[in-house]
Amino acid sequence: MSDIAAAFQVKLNWEDNSTGEPQELDVILPATLGRDSQNTVVLNSQQVSRRHARLDLEGSQVVLIDEGSSNGVYVKGQRVKRQPVGSGASFDIRPFNFTITFAQNGQTDSEHDQTQLIDIETTLTSFERDSKDGSAAPAEANLTTLTNLQPPSAFIDDSKTSFVQSGTELLQEINPDFPPEAFKQPTVSIDEIYQLGLPVDQTTYLALGGGLGSFTWVDYLRNSGVDLGLIAVIGIKDKPFERYRQLCQNSQIPNHERLRSDSGSTPDNIWGWPGYAVRETWHDLLRFRLGHAIKVMWTIFGEPTLANTYTPISDDVYRSVEAEARRIGWQHLWRFGRVRAIRKTNDGRYVVAYSQTTNDRRPLHRLMIANYVHLAIGYPGIQFLPDLQAYRQASGDFEHVVNAYEPHDHIYDHLAQHGGTVLVRGRGIVASRIIQRLYEVRRQNDRVVILHLNRSPRPVGNRFGRAGRQVEHHWEFQPFNWPKANWGGDLRLVLEKANDNQRVELYNDWGGSTTADRADWRQIVDTGLKEHWYQIRFGRVSQVERRNGKLVTVINGYGHFNENTELLADFIIDATGLNSSIDSHPLLKDMLDQYNLERNAKGRLQVANDFEVTGMRNDTDNQLGRFYASGVMTLGGPYAPVDSFLGLQYAALRSVDALIRLRTPGLRRLNGVRSVVQWCKWAIGAQP
């Protein structure tokens, strides 16, 4: 190989298959790709051979070479042995899709293909519009742990600032002198805490976040015997499902439609029975809707081969969670606050600094001391594709380019009246819901056209052993975001027993963007393709601009050398999801820095099998301080569907069981007669 070849540098972009987060690496040719740690690009997946492929320079061409792999290398969906690739071309080493960009004048392209972060709290407030009754709710797997609840009238949510703003900036705006100087140390003296002159409260069990993750943990505590006086919750809104519901409304799943969750995932019922399907059937029978009751039961007994998988009506979930919150006394436990910092104390406990704001915008700062803390703060923000973010920052156009999780009903209202073309980015459950909503608008106005842009084709789905996901029209189908055996079957045990290296391979093989295999949805896509009002395009976006009243998306055509194509649209909807990076959340980043907390194979918080953040353990003078976490911040650990309803319940169960073994105050093991008694109280709505 010549010196010229050895110095040729390219940039490789691909996505983490289980999180959807972008990865980027500059490599000098020749470069190898494979599962072995000696490769230039290491790909953790059992579908990838130890030395799978090579990128090399032959003359003036970059060539992609299959190194005798078992599962092959694909360009434009076709398996290849040796294939020249140009700058901007894509290729697949399944389950990974790569885009290659050539260096220019010895440097790689300046474009940094990382997804931008937009603060969720600001998104839901700065662009709030009046919503109509019956509008909306998204995929459980993507949203469950999010919290965004209205504070009582005595307080104002202090995050209503400009739209593109990081969580850190929002915190600093409140008061740069809070948390106090003492919090610069990882351990704070109890005596010093009481000398700060700030209001100090104490509790035994403290839930931070106030959303569905906090709710499920508190529900287990209450049903396991803990009195109200021993529990406190700090969050932004007083209803644990409110932020989830707001994001659901934005992503266009109406309250009367169904969430992506099965009947056994019941956040209001720790026993899981009766599930939502049984309850829905019972309500139908009480209203003499025999036909619908039979249909629901047929779905349960026929899924997934004879019928679509059962999923609950979103409004039924909200109502049931609200009823359980009243039953366990949530209104007495919750207090409005924005958590600013968490520190260990020198007596084996934790102190939490949090802020409130009064109606006259005076900041109130408080401290809370607790023995046992549970953290469930959800997704740090909304992902926004870099080209779309650049366009919005340059143009100030927040009306025509939106994220699916932002309020954007104005687009559907405009299309219903005037028609138009919409470009949709992404191909997960949220993208499919947006396309279905556009189809519904098209029934009112047949001048609506949908362009669906993906970076690459997806001719086949992920495989694990002999199992594989079905693919149709480049959509990968699976009822839920992970194989169902991840919830409570064999795959859950496999993951729990695996080491970190094995876990990252399993996550890559099991994960990936999927949508539900619904007959009505597949019919929409089939019809749209035949009638040409739904069109699928592939390519990497190089620029988005406004020209002659239209949004112009310039793409480098998939698999072609320097072949640019322009896609014209009236609106663009980014449906690529939510950001799950713990470095993007100021509270988590602060904890990572203070305590040098370990990260798991996916870069999230390392937790034990009982969801304890072991780096936060605080044993001092026979005092047992324990710190637990749940939700997306633990993705990559012992449980895959951590941000699903059942995932939050499973994490709560494991952590409460661990506390029971420690004989913490008020907790009693929930089994035998006690479990039956507590279930009966749940059934009649009596307090635990």
N, C-alpha and C positions, 0 to 999 in steps of 0.2 A: 504494500500500500504506500502511495507516495505521500510526501509531506503535505502537499496541497490537500489531498483527501483527508489526512489526519486533522487538518485545521478547520475543516468545513463544519460549521455549527448550525444546528437546527433547534427549533423549539417544538416540544411535544405538549399538547393539551389533551386531557381526558377527564372523565368524571369519576369520582368515587362512586362505585356502583350502588352502595347501600344508602348513601346520604345525598347523592346528587351534587355534592360540592365539587367545584373545579379543582383540578390538579395541573401543575405546570412544571416542566423541567427543560432546561437548556442542555443539550448533549452535543458532543463532538463526534462526528462520524469517523470510523464505523461504531455503531452502537447496537448492543444486543438487548432483547426483551424476553423475559421469561420468569419462571417461578423461583429459580435458584438465586441466592443472595449475591452471586458473583456477576449477575447481569447489570448492564448499565441502567436499565429500567426494570425494577422488581415488581412483578404482578402477583399478588397473593390470591390465587384461585386454583382449585383443583382442575379447572377446565384448561388451565394454561400449562404447557409443558415446561420442563426445567430450563431448556434453552429453546425458546419457541420461534423467534424470528430475529432478523438482523436488518438494520438500515445501513446501506453502504453507498459509496460514490463510485460510479462506473463512468469514466469520461466526464461529461458535464451533467450527467443525470444521477439523481438520488433514486436508489432502487430498494424496494422492500422485498426481502427474501425469506421464504419459509424454511426454517432449519430442520425440517423433518418432524414437525409437530403432529400430535395426534388429532387435534381438533381444527387445525388449519388457520390460515390467514385470509381475510376477506376484503375485497375492494369492490364497492358498489354492489355488495351482496353476493359476489361471485368469489369462490375459492380460487386463490392464485398461488403459484409457486415462486414466481419472480415477476415483479411488477414495478415499472417506473412510476414515481409519484412526484407531483409538482407541489409548489408552495400553496397551501390552503387545502390540499387533498386530505381525505379521511380514509382510514382503514380500521378494520375490526380484528382484534384478538379477543374473542369472546370470553368473558362478558364485557370487555372494555372497548370503547370506541375512541380512536385517536384522531387528532388533527395535527398535521405537520406544517410548520411555517419556516421558511428558509431565512438564514441570516442575510443582512444587507450591510455591505461594507464592513464585514467583520463583526457586526452586532446583530442580535436578534431583533425582531420587530418590537417596537416600543409598546404595542398594545399588550396590556396585561389582562388576561382573560379570566379575571376573578370576579365572582359575583359581588355586587355591591350590597351593603346592608342599610336598610331603612328601619328606623325605630318603629316597632309595632304600635306602641302607645300613641306616638305622634300621628301615625297613619290613621288610626281609628278616630282621632279627634279633629285634626286639622282639615280633613276632607269629609267630615260628617255631613250627610244630607238626610233630609226627612225620608224615612223608609216606609213603604206601604206594608199594611198587614199581610202576613203570609209570605214575606220574602225571606228566605234564605238559610243555608248551612252546609260545610264541606266535609272532606274525608276525615273520619275520626283519627286515622293513623297519623295524619299530618298535624292535627291541631289540638288534641285533647288537653295538653297541659297548659295551654295559654290562659292567662288571667287578665281581665280588664273590666273591673266592676265599678259602678258609680259609688263615690263616697257619700256619706250623709251630708245634709244641707249645710252643716257647720264647716265643711271642708271643701276645698277646690282642688281638682287634679292639676298639679303644677307642671304637667308635661306638655301643655298646649302651646307649643312653640312652632318654629318653622318646620317644614316637612322633612327635609333631608338633614337629619341631625342625629348624632350618635347618642347612645344612652349615657356615656360619660359626660357629655356636654350638658345633658339635661340635669344630671345630678349636681354638677358644679354650679349651675345657675341658681340653685336653691340657696346655698350658703357655702362658700369655699372654706370656711373655718369649721365646718362640721363634716364628718366626725371630728371629735376633739383630738388634741395632740397625743393623748394617751393611746389612741388607736394606731399610732405608727409602729407600735410594738406588737408582736404576735400574741403576747399574754399580757392581760391588763389586771392590775391589782384591784381587788374588791374595795379596799379602802379608798383607792384613788377614784373609783367609779362614783362613790358617794360624795366625794369632795368636788366633783365637777359642777355642782349646782344645777344639774338637769333632772327632770322627773325620772325616777327609776321605778319600774315595776318588776315583779318576780312571778314566775310560773314554773311548773314542772315540765310540761310538754308544750313546745312552741312550733307551730307550723308557719313557714314563711312562703308566701306566694299568693295564697288565698284563692287559688283556682281549683280545678278538679283534682289535681294531685294532692293538694292540701286537704280537700274535702274527703277523699277516700281514706287518707291516713287518720283523720279525726273520726271518721265513721267507725273504723276498726277500734280505735281507742274507746269510744263511747260504748260500743256494743260489747267491749271486753271489760267494762266495769269502771272506767275512769270517770270521775265526777267532773261537772262543768268547771268547778273552781280550780282545777289543776291544768286546764288547757287554755291556750291563747292562740289566735291566728292573726297574722299581719298581712294585709293585702290592699289592693287598690279599689276593688269593688265589693259590695256586700253580698252579691250572689255568685256562688262559685263557678257557674257555667256561663257567666255573662260575656266574657271576652271570647270564649269559644263560639257563643251564639253570634256575636258581632261579626267575627270573621266568616262564619257560616253564611250570614246574610250577604256579606260582600261577595262571596264566591258563588252565589246564585243557586243555592239549593234551598228551595222554599221550606217553610216549617211543615208543610203537609207531605213533603217527600222524605226519603229515607237516607239515614247516615250509613257510612261504610263500617258497620259493626254488626256482630252476630248476636243472637238471642241471649247467649250466655254472658255477654259483657254488660253487666248491669251495675253502674257505679253507685246507684242508690240502694243496692241490695247485696251485702257481702256474701250471702249464701248462693246467689245466682239463680235461685228458683223462688217464685216463678219468674222466668225470663220474660222479655218483652213480647215474644210471640204468644205465649200463654195468656199474658195480660190483654194483649190486643184481641185475641180470640174471645176471651171472656167478656170484654166490653162490647164486642160485636154481638154476642149472644144476648146480652142484656138489652141491646137496642134492636133486637130481632133482625139483625143483618146476617142471616144464616149463610148466604152465599159467600159473603166476604170471609166469614169465619172459616168455612171449609177451604177457601183458597189459601188462607194463611197456614192452616194446618197441613195442607198439601205441600206448601213450600217447605215446611219444616221436615216432613217425612220424605220429600222427593229431592231435596237439595243434596249435592250440587248437580247431579246428572239428569234428573227428571224435571227439575225446576230451578229457577234462579235462587241463589243463596239468600236466606232471609236477612233483612236488615231492618232496624226499628225506625219508626217515624220520628223525625227530629224533635217535634214538639212534645211527643210522649216522653222522650228522654229529659227534656228541660223540666217538664212538670213533675216528673218523678224525683229528680234530683232536688228540686225546690221543696217538695213535700218531705223528703228525708232530712234536708237541712233544717226545716222547722222542727222535726221530731227530735233531732239530736241537740237542738239549742244553738245552732250555728250563729244566730243573731246575737247571742250573749257572748260568744267566743271571739268574734271577728272585730278587729279595729282597723280603721283606715291608716295606712302608712306606706311609705316608700323606703324599703330597706337600703341602707347606705353602706353598712359594713358589719362583719361578724368577727368577733375575737374570742379566744379562749380566756377564761379567768384563772386566777391563781388558786382557786378553791375547787377546781374540777368541773366548772360549769362554762356557760357561754354568755356573752353579752352582745346584744344586737342594737346597733344605732339606726334609728329610723326617723323619717321626717314627715311632717304634716303641714298643711297650709290652711289658714283660716280664710273666711270670706273677705276680709280686708287685706289678704295676701301677706299676712304676717307669718313667717315661718315658725313652726313649733318643732322642737327637737326633743326626742325622748330616747330612753334606754330601756331595754327589756333583758332581764337575766333569766336563763332557763337551764334546766339539767339536760333535757333531751330535745334536740332540734331536728326538724324535718324540712328539707329544702325542695321545693317544686315550683320553679319560676318560669318554666316553659321556654319557648323559642325566643332568642334575643331580638329577632327582627325579621323583616321580609327581605327575601332575596330579590335583587333586581339585576337583570342582565346588563353588563357593562356598556354595551352600545346604546341601550335604551336610557340608562342613567346619564350617559354623556349627552344624549340628545336633550333630555329634560333639563339638565343643568345649563346647557347652552341656550336653549330656546325659551325656557320657562313654561313650556307647554305641558301642563298636567291634565289636560282635558282629553287629548287624543291618544296619548300613550300612558297606559295605566297598568298597575299590577292587579291580578285577579283578586287579591285580598284587600284592595282598597275599595271604598265605595265608588261604584262606577255605573250605576243604573242609568245615568244620563246617556250612555252609549246605546243601550237597548231602546230607550225612549226615542232617540234620534233615528235609529235604524227602522223602528216601527213606522215612523212617519215618512222618512225620506229614502230608506234603503241605503246601501253602501257596502263597502268591502272591509272586512276585519281580518287582520293578520294575527293568528294565535301562535304563541311560542310555548313549547312544553308538551309532554304527552303522558302525564300521569292522570290521577283521578280528577284533579281540579281542572286540567285542560279538557278532559272529556265532559265535565259538567258545564264548562263555559260554552263548548261547542253545542251541547244539547240546548242550552239557553238561547243561543243564536238561532238554532233550528226552530225553536218555538217562536222567536220573533219573525223568522222567515215565513212562517205560516200566516202572519199578518201582512207581510210585505215580501213578495217573491223576488225583489231586487236586492236581497241580501246575499252576499257572496263571502265564503269563508276560505281564507288561505291558511293552511296549517304548515308552519315551518319547523323542521327538525334538522339537527346538524348532520344526521346520517340515517340511512335506512335501518330497519330492524327486521330482517327476514326470518330470524329464528329467535326463540326466547331463551332465557337462562335455563341451565340444566344442572341437576344435582343427582348423581347416580343415574338411575333409569328414568327419573322424573324430569319433566320439562314443561315450561309454560307455553301455552298456545299463542300464536301470533297471527293476527289478521290485519291487513292494510297497515302494517308497521306499528300496531298497537299490541302491547303484551298484556295478556289477560290473566288475572288472578283475583279471586273474590276479595282477599285482603292484602295488605302490603307485604306480609310475610306468609310463607306456607303455614297452614293452620296448625300443623304439628309443633310449631314454635310456641304456641300459646300454652299448651298443657300436655303435649304428646312427646314422642321420642326425641324430636329435634331440640326441645327445651332441655332435656337431660344431656344430650350431646354437647350443646353449647355451654351448659353449666360446668361440665367436666373438662372442657377444652382449655388449653393454655392460651396465652395471648396471640401467639403466631397462628395457632389453629383457628382461633376465633375470627381473625381478620379474613382468612380464607373462606370460612363459612359465611360470614356476612356478605362478602363479595359474590358468592355463588347463590345465596338465597335472596339477596336484595335486588334493587332495581325498580324503576318506575313502572307501575302497572295500573290498570283500570279494571273495574268490575266487568265480568262477562255477562252483560245484560242483553237480552234479545232485542229490546226496543232500541238500545244504543247501537247495536251492530246494524240494525235496519236503517238507522239514520245515516251512518257512514256509507253503507252500500248504496242507498238512494242518492246521497249527495255526490258520490263519485260517478255514478251513472249519469246524473243530470248536470254534472260539472259545476254545481254551486259550492261543492266542497272539494278543494284541491290540495294535495299534499306536495310540498316542496322540500328539497334538501339543500343544505349549504351552510357555510360559515359566514356570519354577518361581518362585513368590514365597515359599514357605515349606515347610519339612519339620518335622514335629513328631510326637511319639508320643501317641496318644490311644486309650484303651480297649484297650491291648495291640496296637495296630496302628500302623504308620508311615503317616502321612497326608501326601501330597504335594499341595500346593495349587498349581494351575497356572492361568494366565490363558489361556483357550482360544484356540487359534490363529486369528487373524484376526477375533476378536470384541471388542467394546468392553466392558471391565470384566465379562467373564463368567468367573467362577472355577469351576473343577472340582476335586473332591477325588479323588485316586487312593489306594486303600488297599492296603497290601502288608505282608507279614511281613518281607521283606528288600529292601534296595536294593543293587544292584551298579553301581558307576561304572566304565564301560569306555571312558572318554574319552581314555585314553592317558597318555603320558609328557611331561614338561616338557623343552623343548629350548632354553630361554632361557639364553644365556651369562651374563647378569647374575645368574642364580640360583646359579651355581657360584662359590664363594669364590675358588678358584684362578684361574679365568678373569677374574673381576671384578678381582682384584688385578693381573693382567697388563694388562688394559685401562686401568686407572688409572695404572699406572706408566709405560707406554710409549705411551699415547694411540693404541692400535691402531685401525686402520680397521675399520669394519663393512661387510658387504656389504648388498645390497638387502633381505635378510631379517633384518638386524640381527645376523647371526652374524659370526664371524671372517672378515675379508677374506683370502683366500688366492690365490696366483697359480695358473696352470694346472697347475703341478707340485706344488701344495699347500704351497708355502712360505708361512709367515706372514712376509711381507717386513718388517713393522715390527719383527720380532725378529732380523733379520739383524745379525750382529756381526763386522764386518771390522776388525781391528786389527793393525797391524804385520805385514801379509802373512798373518795367521791368518784362516781362513775359518770362521766360526761360522754354522751354518744351523739353522733351526728349522722343523719341519714339523708339520702337524696333519691329522687325518682323523676321519671320523665326523660325527655330527649337528652338532657345533659349526661345521662348514663349510657347512651347508645354505644355499643361496642363491648359491653360487659357481659354478665351471665344470662341476660334475657334480651331477646331481639325486639319484640313489639312493645318497647318501653313507653311509648307515647300513645298507646291505645287505651281504651277504657279498661280492658282486662289487665293490661300491663301495669297501669297505675294501681289497680287493686292487688295484683300479685306482689308488687314492690311493697305496698302497705302491709300486706299479710306477712311477708318475710321479716320486715323490720319490727313489726309489733310482736311477732313470735320471739325475736331476739331479745326484745325488752322484757317479755314475760320470763324468759330464762334468767334474766338478770334480777328478777323480782323487784321491778321498779314500782313506785307507789300507785296503788289503785288498780293495777292490771291483774286480771284473772284469766286463766286459760279458758278459751271459749270452746268447750267440747261437751258431749253428753247432754245431761239435763239442762245445763246452763245455756247451751246453744239453742235447744228447743224452746226454752222460755224466751230467749231474746228474739228468736224468729217470730214467735207468736206476738210479741210486742210490736215487732216491725209490721206484721200483717194487719194489726188493728190500729196502728199509728200511735201507740203509746210510747212515752219516753223510755229510753233504755234503763 
